[in-house]
Amino acid sequence: MSTQAPALITSFPDTSIEKIAYKSVETIPIHEPNARNRLGYHVWRWLKEKKGTLEEAIFSANVSLHISQEDAVKKIRETLQLHNLL
């Protein structure tokens, strides 16, 4: 049995690409809660690698959205533009 405290979790700064990518998908209505993390990861990966388009990144996340993919792209793009990442 361990008596040590668990490791501390350090959050990314609010201005980091990781934080902004996951923040950009917070308001997207998604059927499965964990799918939001997958979508955020795909947006982050697209920002990091710049391969393909944002539309392709969202499609490859394979999440079931409650809005159209075009609306999701629009919302994500607005957030990314707000933070000067596009």
Buried (B, 14 or more C-beta within 10 A) or exposed (E): EEEEEEEEEEEEEEEEBBBBBBBBBEEBEBEEEEBBBBBBBBBBBBBEEEEEEBBEBBBBBEBEBEEEEEEBBEBBBEBBEEBEBE
